[in-house]
Amino acid sequence: MANHAEKDGHLGPTTYTLVCNDGNATSSWNQETGFESYPPDLDGVRQFIHLACAGIGSPLNVMVANVIIRQRRLRNPRNTFWLGVIFCNLLALTNAIIEYVAFELMSAQACIIFRITAGIPYTLILVNLLLATLDRWVALTYPLFHRETVNVKLVVLVQLFFCTLVILLSTFPYWTEMIPLNECGVDTIVLEWTTVVFLSLTLLSIMAQVQIYFKARSCLRKDLTRHISNHQQNRINRLEVEATVTLACGVMSLCFFSLPFSIVCMVDWICRHHQISKIEPLQWCSFAQSALPYLRELLLVHSVYSPILYMIRSREFSEAFRSTITCP
């Protein structure tokens, strides 16, 4: 049955209702500006960012994943963590396409799918980056233990465990029917918890990586002062240090991509919970509500930036990529 949209004639935010040919309403559409509008009112700028990130980021992430999977030399813990981030990037880009379809085609099914999964892909990206940061700390602090204990199988099991945990916790209100799925609106409690999780994971990743970066720099200096012929068993592999620097660039990019969105989300949350009067607070609240949809696009840009960073920074990947091209 074909669907069409009818506009409700009432004051306040513009709301659209999907109506089937038989005249029955199937879903209401809230067109408010802000994060809780599902599907959001995608203007021309946001539509362009959605399509550009999906068109550029998807092949980039697929290419990186293909090289890591095919090249045996890349089958190690550090690249396995990056592979997890790459898969999460693809989930985020897929989610952006679902959002675009929900808005452009006014699809109730796509809208509900997007409502359930909206915060999951980027939460998985942050969790995988935090796990990769922990792996770098172990590799630099206990190099011998890391080489003997941490392997690809263990990394995959840890990633699957935490990804499954994130998905179950994120969808818990829906599959337990605590929150009904009869319309395309986001529950404020889910929005608030997502805000707290984003901000917490972002700050944890940044703080952890700052500490590990200084640890890596110290290790690199010690490594350079050693004599070339001194092959101690406990010596830190230069590839581990290089991987740490690459990860530092990736996690510190959260300061530019994730942190602004998380902070503005928190400001918007405060504005919702407190009746702040007079001039300056209201201006901040207005700014938060208008800037939030555009800051959310930075999360998509991050899914394009991370594979580019990995290709540029990882000499190990560059060599494997050239090998893949010359010997397909």
PEQUI-V798699 format. One record per pair of residues at least 4 apart in sequence whose ideal C-beta (glycine too) atoms are under 7 Angstrom apart, sorted by sequence separation. I is the first residue (numbers start at 1). J is the second residue. D is the distance in Angstrom with one decimal. If there is no record, write none. Layout:
# PEQUI-V798699
i:I j:J d:D
i:I j:J d:D
This chain:
# PEQUI-V798699
i:19 j:23 d:6.3
i:20 j:24 d:5.6
i:32 j:36 d:7.0
i:33 j:37 d:6.8
i:37 j:41 d:6.0
i:42 j:46 d:4.6
i:43 j:47 d:7.0
i:44 j:48 d:6.3
i:45 j:49 d:6.5
i:46 j:50 d:6.3
i:47 j:51 d:6.3
i:48 j:52 d:5.8
i:49 j:53 d:5.9
i:50 j:54 d:6.3
i:51 j:55 d:5.9
i:52 j:56 d:6.0
i:53 j:57 d:5.0
i:54 j:58 d:5.6
i:56 j:60 d:6.4
i:57 j:61 d:5.9
i:58 j:62 d:6.2
i:59 j:63 d:6.0
i:60 j:64 d:6.6
i:61 j:65 d:6.2
i:62 j:66 d:6.1
i:63 j:67 d:6.6
i:64 j:68 d:6.4
i:65 j:69 d:6.2
i:66 j:70 d:6.0
i:67 j:71 d:5.7
i:76 j:80 d:6.8
i:77 j:81 d:6.6
i:78 j:82 d:7.0
i:79 j:83 d:6.3
i:80 j:84 d:6.8
i:81 j:85 d:6.8
i:82 j:86 d:6.3
i:83 j:87 d:6.6
i:84 j:88 d:6.5
i:85 j:89 d:6.4
i:86 j:90 d:6.8
i:87 j:91 d:6.7
i:88 j:92 d:6.5
i:89 j:93 d:6.4
i:90 j:94 d:6.2
i:91 j:95 d:6.3
i:92 j:96 d:6.7
i:93 j:97 d:6.8
i:94 j:98 d:6.6
i:95 j:99 d:6.5
i:96 j:100 d:6.5
i:97 j:101 d:6.3
i:98 j:102 d:6.2
i:99 j:103 d:6.5
i:100 j:104 d:5.7
i:101 j:105 d:5.4
i:107 j:111 d:6.3
i:108 j:112 d:6.5
i:109 j:113 d:6.5
i:110 j:114 d:6.1
i:111 j:115 d:6.3
i:112 j:116 d:6.6
i:113 j:117 d:6.2
i:114 j:118 d:5.8
i:119 j:123 d:5.7
i:120 j:124 d:6.3
i:121 j:125 d:6.6
i:122 j:126 d:6.5
i:123 j:127 d:6.3
i:124 j:128 d:6.2
i:125 j:129 d:6.3
i:126 j:130 d:6.3
i:127 j:131 d:6.4
i:128 j:132 d:6.2
i:129 j:133 d:6.4
i:130 j:134 d:6.7
i:131 j:135 d:6.5
i:132 j:136 d:6.6
i:133 j:137 d:6.6
i:134 j:138 d:6.6
i:135 j:139 d:6.2
i:136 j:140 d:6.2
i:137 j:141 d:5.8
i:138 j:142 d:5.7
i:139 j:143 d:6.2
i:142 j:146 d:5.7
i:143 j:147 d:6.4
i:144 j:148 d:6.4
i:145 j:149 d:5.6
i:146 j:150 d:5.0
i:150 j:154 d:5.8
i:152 j:156 d:6.3
i:153 j:157 d:6.4
i:154 j:158 d:6.3
i:155 j:159 d:6.2
i:156 j:160 d:6.2
i:157 j:161 d:6.3
i:158 j:162 d:6.5
i:159 j:163 d:5.9
i:160 j:164 d:6.0
i:161 j:165 d:6.3
i:162 j:166 d:6.3
i:163 j:167 d:6.4
i:164 j:168 d:6.2
i:165 j:169 d:6.2
i:166 j:170 d:5.9
i:167 j:171 d:6.2
i:168 j:172 d:6.3
i:171 j:175 d:5.6
i:172 j:176 d:5.9
i:186 j:190 d:6.1
i:187 j:191 d:6.9
i:188 j:192 d:6.2
i:189 j:193 d:6.4
i:190 j:194 d:6.2
i:191 j:195 d:6.5
i:192 j:196 d:6.6
i:193 j:197 d:6.2
i:194 j:198 d:6.2
i:195 j:199 d:6.3
i:196 j:200 d:6.0
i:197 j:201 d:6.1
i:198 j:202 d:6.1
i:199 j:203 d:6.2
i:200 j:204 d:6.2
i:201 j:205 d:6.2
i:202 j:206 d:6.4
i:203 j:207 d:6.1
i:204 j:208 d:6.0
i:205 j:209 d:6.1
i:206 j:210 d:6.4
i:207 j:211 d:6.8
i:208 j:212 d:6.2
i:209 j:213 d:6.0
i:211 j:215 d:6.5
i:212 j:216 d:6.2
i:213 j:217 d:6.4
i:214 j:218 d:6.4
i:215 j:219 d:6.4
i:216 j:220 d:6.2
i:217 j:221 d:6.6
i:218 j:222 d:6.6
i:219 j:223 d:6.1
i:220 j:224 d:6.4
i:221 j:225 d:6.7
i:226 j:230 d:5.0
i:231 j:235 d:6.7
i:236 j:240 d:5.7
i:238 j:242 d:6.2
i:239 j:243 d:6.1
i:240 j:244 d:6.5
i:241 j:245 d:6.6
i:242 j:246 d:6.4
i:243 j:247 d:6.2
i:244 j:248 d:6.3
i:245 j:249 d:6.8
i:246 j:250 d:6.5
i:247 j:251 d:6.0
i:248 j:252 d:5.8
i:249 j:253 d:6.6
i:253 j:257 d:5.7
i:254 j:258 d:4.3
i:255 j:259 d:5.1
i:258 j:262 d:5.9
i:259 j:263 d:6.2
i:260 j:264 d:6.2
i:261 j:265 d:6.2
i:262 j:266 d:6.5
i:263 j:267 d:6.5
i:264 j:268 d:6.3
i:265 j:269 d:6.4
i:266 j:270 d:6.5
i:267 j:271 d:6.4
i:268 j:272 d:6.6
i:269 j:273 d:6.5
i:270 j:274 d:5.9
i:278 j:282 d:7.0
i:279 j:283 d:6.5
i:280 j:284 d:6.6
i:281 j:285 d:6.3
i:282 j:286 d:6.2
i:283 j:287 d:6.3
i:284 j:288 d:6.3
i:285 j:289 d:6.5
i:286 j:290 d:6.3
i:287 j:291 d:5.7
i:288 j:292 d:6.1
i:291 j:295 d:5.6
i:292 j:296 d:6.4
i:297 j:301 d:6.5
i:298 j:302 d:6.5
i:301 j:305 d:6.1
i:302 j:306 d:6.2
i:304 j:308 d:6.8
i:305 j:309 d:6.0
i:306 j:310 d:6.4
i:307 j:311 d:6.3
i:308 j:312 d:6.3
i:309 j:313 d:5.7
i:310 j:314 d:5.5
i:314 j:318 d:6.5
i:315 j:319 d:6.5
i:316 j:320 d:6.6
i:317 j:321 d:5.9
i:318 j:322 d:6.6
i:319 j:323 d:6.4
i:320 j:324 d:6.4
i:321 j:325 d:6.6
i:322 j:326 d:6.3
i:323 j:327 d:5.9
i:324 j:328 d:6.5
i:32 j:37 d:4.7
i:42 j:47 d:4.9
i:74 j:79 d:4.5
i:102 j:107 d:5.5
i:150 j:155 d:6.8
i:173 j:178 d:4.3
i:174 j:179 d:5.9
i:186 j:191 d:5.6
i:236 j:241 d:6.3
i:254 j:259 d:5.9
i:271 j:276 d:6.9
i:276 j:281 d:3.7
i:19 j:25 d:5.7
i:20 j:26 d:6.0
i:31 j:37 d:6.3
i:68 j:74 d:4.8
i:101 j:107 d:5.8
i:173 j:179 d:4.3
i:311 j:317 d:6.2
i:7 j:14 d:6.6
i:8 j:15 d:4.9
i:18 j:25 d:6.9
i:30 j:37 d:5.2
i:67 j:74 d:7.0
i:139 j:146 d:4.5
i:174 j:181 d:6.0
i:310 j:317 d:6.3
i:17 j:25 d:4.8
i:18 j:26 d:4.6
i:30 j:38 d:7.0
i:33 j:41 d:6.5
i:42 j:50 d:6.9
i:102 j:110 d:3.9
i:138 j:146 d:5.0
i:179 j:187 d:4.9
i:7 j:16 d:5.8
i:8 j:17 d:6.3
i:18 j:27 d:4.7
i:101 j:110 d:4.6
i:102 j:111 d:4.2
i:6 j:16 d:6.9
i:31 j:41 d:5.1
i:5 j:16 d:4.7
i:6 j:17 d:5.4
i:17 j:28 d:5.2
i:68 j:79 d:5.3
i:179 j:190 d:7.0
i:17 j:29 d:6.9
i:98 j:110 d:5.4
i:102 j:114 d:5.1
i:138 j:150 d:6.7
i:5 j:18 d:6.3
i:6 j:19 d:5.4
i:15 j:28 d:5.7
i:16 j:29 d:3.8
i:223 j:236 d:6.0
i:15 j:29 d:6.3
i:173 j:187 d:7.0
i:271 j:285 d:3.8
i:3 j:18 d:5.2
i:4 j:19 d:6.0
i:15 j:30 d:5.7
i:16 j:31 d:6.5
i:68 j:83 d:4.9
i:98 j:113 d:5.7
i:99 j:114 d:5.0
i:135 j:150 d:6.7
i:223 j:238 d:6.8
i:3 j:19 d:6.9
i:15 j:31 d:6.7
i:98 j:114 d:4.8
i:3 j:20 d:6.1
i:13 j:30 d:6.1
i:14 j:31 d:4.3
i:173 j:190 d:6.3
i:219 j:236 d:5.2
i:267 j:284 d:6.3
i:271 j:288 d:6.2
i:13 j:31 d:6.3
i:65 j:83 d:6.1
i:1 j:20 d:4.8
i:2 j:21 d:6.1
i:13 j:32 d:4.4
i:95 j:114 d:6.8
i:1 j:21 d:4.9
i:268 j:288 d:4.3
i:65 j:86 d:4.8
i:220 j:241 d:5.1
i:267 j:288 d:4.4
i:268 j:289 d:6.2
i:64 j:86 d:5.3
i:65 j:87 d:6.8
i:95 j:117 d:5.7
i:219 j:241 d:6.0
i:95 j:118 d:6.9
i:264 j:288 d:5.1
i:268 j:292 d:6.0
i:61 j:86 d:5.0
i:216 j:241 d:5.4
i:95 j:121 d:5.1
i:131 j:158 d:6.4
i:264 j:291 d:5.8
i:265 j:292 d:6.7
i:61 j:89 d:4.8
i:131 j:159 d:6.8
i:216 j:244 d:4.1
i:264 j:292 d:5.5
i:61 j:90 d:5.1
i:92 j:121 d:3.8
i:216 j:245 d:6.3
i:91 j:121 d:4.0
i:92 j:122 d:5.7
i:128 j:159 d:6.6
i:131 j:162 d:6.6
i:264 j:295 d:5.5
i:57 j:89 d:6.6
i:58 j:90 d:6.7
i:212 j:244 d:6.3
i:88 j:121 d:5.9
i:91 j:124 d:6.6
i:92 j:125 d:6.6
i:261 j:295 d:4.3
i:58 j:93 d:5.3
i:127 j:162 d:5.4
i:213 j:248 d:4.5
i:260 j:295 d:5.4
i:261 j:296 d:5.9
i:57 j:93 d:5.2
i:88 j:124 d:4.3
i:89 j:125 d:6.7
i:88 j:125 d:4.3
i:261 j:298 d:5.9
i:209 j:247 d:6.9
i:260 j:298 d:6.7
i:261 j:299 d:6.3
i:54 j:93 d:5.0
i:124 j:163 d:5.6
i:127 j:166 d:5.9
i:209 j:248 d:5.5
i:53 j:93 d:6.4
i:85 j:125 d:6.1
i:88 j:128 d:5.7
i:257 j:298 d:4.6
i:258 j:299 d:6.6
i:54 j:96 d:5.7
i:124 j:166 d:5.7
i:209 j:251 d:4.0
i:257 j:299 d:6.4
i:53 j:96 d:6.5
i:54 j:97 d:5.5
i:85 j:128 d:4.9
i:123 j:166 d:5.5
i:209 j:252 d:6.3
i:84 j:128 d:4.4
i:85 j:129 d:6.4
i:257 j:301 d:6.3
i:258 j:302 d:6.8
i:206 j:251 d:6.5
i:257 j:302 d:3.9
i:50 j:96 d:5.0
i:120 j:166 d:6.7
i:205 j:251 d:5.0
i:206 j:252 d:6.9
i:81 j:128 d:6.5
i:120 j:167 d:6.2
i:123 j:170 d:6.7
i:206 j:254 d:5.8
i:50 j:99 d:7.0
i:205 j:254 d:5.9
i:206 j:255 d:6.3
i:253 j:302 d:6.6
i:50 j:100 d:5.0
i:81 j:131 d:6.4
i:120 j:170 d:5.0
i:81 j:132 d:3.8
i:119 j:170 d:6.4
i:202 j:254 d:5.3
i:253 j:305 d:6.2
i:47 j:100 d:6.8
i:81 j:135 d:5.8
i:116 j:171 d:6.1
i:202 j:258 d:4.6
i:250 j:306 d:5.7
i:78 j:135 d:6.9
i:202 j:259 d:5.4
i:42 j:100 d:6.8
i:77 j:135 d:6.0
i:116 j:174 d:5.7
i:250 j:309 d:5.6
i:39 j:99 d:5.8
i:198 j:258 d:6.8
i:202 j:262 d:5.3
i:249 j:309 d:5.7
i:42 j:103 d:4.9
i:39 j:102 d:4.0
i:40 j:103 d:6.9
i:199 j:262 d:4.0
i:246 j:309 d:7.0
i:39 j:103 d:4.2
i:198 j:262 d:4.6
i:246 j:310 d:6.7
i:249 j:313 d:6.1
i:195 j:262 d:7.0
i:198 j:265 d:6.7
i:199 j:266 d:5.9
i:246 j:313 d:3.9
i:245 j:313 d:7.0
i:246 j:314 d:5.7
i:112 j:181 d:5.6
i:115 j:184 d:5.9
i:195 j:265 d:4.2
i:115 j:186 d:6.1
i:130 j:201 d:6.2
i:195 j:266 d:6.0
i:39 j:111 d:5.4
i:80 j:152 d:5.1
i:112 j:184 d:6.4
i:133 j:205 d:6.0
i:140 j:212 d:6.8
i:38 j:111 d:6.2
i:77 j:150 d:4.9
i:111 j:184 d:4.0
i:242 j:315 d:6.6
i:77 j:151 d:6.6
i:81 j:155 d:6.3
i:123 j:197 d:6.0
i:127 j:201 d:6.7
i:130 j:204 d:6.0
i:195 j:269 d:5.5
i:39 j:114 d:6.2
i:77 j:152 d:6.3
i:80 j:155 d:4.5
i:84 j:159 d:4.7
i:119 j:194 d:4.1
i:126 j:201 d:3.8
i:130 j:205 d:5.1
i:133 j:208 d:4.7
i:137 j:212 d:5.3
i:140 j:215 d:5.2
i:38 j:114 d:6.6
i:76 j:152 d:6.6
i:80 j:156 d:6.4
i:108 j:184 d:6.9
i:126 j:202 d:6.4
i:129 j:205 d:5.3
i:133 j:209 d:5.5
i:136 j:212 d:5.3
i:140 j:216 d:5.9
i:38 j:115 d:5.0
i:75 j:152 d:5.6
i:192 j:269 d:5.9
i:239 j:316 d:6.0
i:77 j:155 d:4.8
i:126 j:205 d:6.4
i:133 j:212 d:6.2
i:140 j:219 d:5.5
i:27 j:108 d:4.1
i:26 j:108 d:5.2
i:27 j:111 d:6.5
i:18 j:106 d:6.0
i:144 j:233 d:6.5
i:18 j:108 d:5.2
i:144 j:234 d:5.0
i:143 j:234 d:6.0
i:143 j:236 d:4.8
i:140 j:236 d:6.4
i:143 j:240 d:6.9
i:140 j:240 d:6.7
i:5 j:106 d:5.5
i:139 j:240 d:4.7
i:3 j:106 d:6.2
i:140 j:244 d:6.3
i:136 j:243 d:6.8
i:136 j:244 d:4.6
i:136 j:247 d:5.6
i:133 j:247 d:6.5
i:132 j:247 d:5.8
i:133 j:251 d:6.3
i:129 j:250 d:6.8
i:129 j:251 d:5.6
i:39 j:184 d:6.7
i:38 j:184 d:4.7
i:38 j:185 d:5.9
i:38 j:186 d:5.2
i:36 j:186 d:4.8
i:28 j:183 d:5.0
i:29 j:184 d:5.9
i:30 j:185 d:5.6
i:36 j:191 d:5.9
i:27 j:183 d:5.4
i:28 j:184 d:6.8
i:35 j:191 d:6.5
i:27 j:184 d:5.2
i:78 j:243 d:4.3
i:122 j:299 d:5.1
i:96 j:300 d:5.5
i:92 j:299 d:6.9
i:92 j:300 d:6.6
i:93 j:303 d:5.6
i:92 j:303 d:4.7
i:89 j:303 d:4.0
i:89 j:306 d:6.1
i:89 j:307 d:6.8
i:85 j:306 d:6.1
i:86 j:307 d:6.3
i:82 j:310 d:5.7
i:35 j:265 d:7.0
i:74 j:316 d:6.7
i:64 j:307 d:4.7
i:74 j:317 d:6.7
i:60 j:304 d:6.7
i:57 j:303 d:5.2
i:61 j:307 d:5.1
i:64 j:310 d:6.2
i:74 j:320 d:5.3
i:46 j:293 d:6.5
i:53 j:300 d:4.2
i:57 j:304 d:3.8
i:60 j:307 d:4.5
i:64 j:311 d:6.7
i:73 j:320 d:5.8
i:46 j:294 d:7.0
i:49 j:297 d:4.6
i:53 j:301 d:6.2
i:56 j:304 d:5.6
i:60 j:308 d:6.7
i:71 j:320 d:4.0
i:50 j:300 d:6.9
i:53 j:303 d:6.6
i:67 j:317 d:6.7
i:46 j:297 d:6.0
i:49 j:300 d:6.3
i:53 j:304 d:5.3
i:71 j:323 d:6.7
i:40 j:293 d:5.7
i:67 j:320 d:5.7
i:71 j:324 d:6.4
i:67 j:321 d:5.3
i:70 j:324 d:6.3
i:34 j:289 d:5.1
i:33 j:289 d:6.1
i:33 j:290 d:6.3
i:35 j:292 d:5.1
i:67 j:324 d:5.3
i:34 j:292 d:6.0
i:35 j:293 d:6.9
i:34 j:293 d:6.9
i:33 j:293 d:6.7
i:35 j:296 d:6.8
